[in-house]
Amino acid sequence: MINFKLIKKTFFLLLFTAVTFYTYVLINSFKNSPDIKDIGTINISDITFSQPIKQPDTLVSNNEEVNFEYKLIGIRAGNNNSSVILKKGNKEYLVLLGESLNNNFELIEVQPNSAVFRNGQKIYRIDKEESDK
């Protein structure tokens, strides 16, 4: 036969243990409340910077806005040895990352669908033209 008194005592023991644990956690959470200190107001003129904030010299411009007559026909983008293939007229040019195109435009960034060139202070982005299939 099932001993209901033993089951009842076991149930109350488990219940008492759970209540004791959660009471301890509740009391401990009141003791460990955050200590918020007033630091006063901060005046922006008191903040000094050791180096000036660098602003971008020019904005990246699209190839339609600039007289950049090259068409991007191929891209090899990756962590190392990125390069692009450009076409102007009937000539094709292979330009590696960091190299210059006709000693004017330096390839500074290769992305999956575009390339970024720099000519002095001006920056040009040329997008890859999608071919019709």
Beta strands, then each sheet from edge to edge (+ up, - down):
strand 1: 71-76
strand 2: 83-88
strand 3: 91-96
strand 4: 100-101
strand 5: 105-110
strand 6: 114-119
strand 7: 122-127
sheet 1: 1+ 2- 3+
sheet 2: 4+ 5- 6+ 7-
end
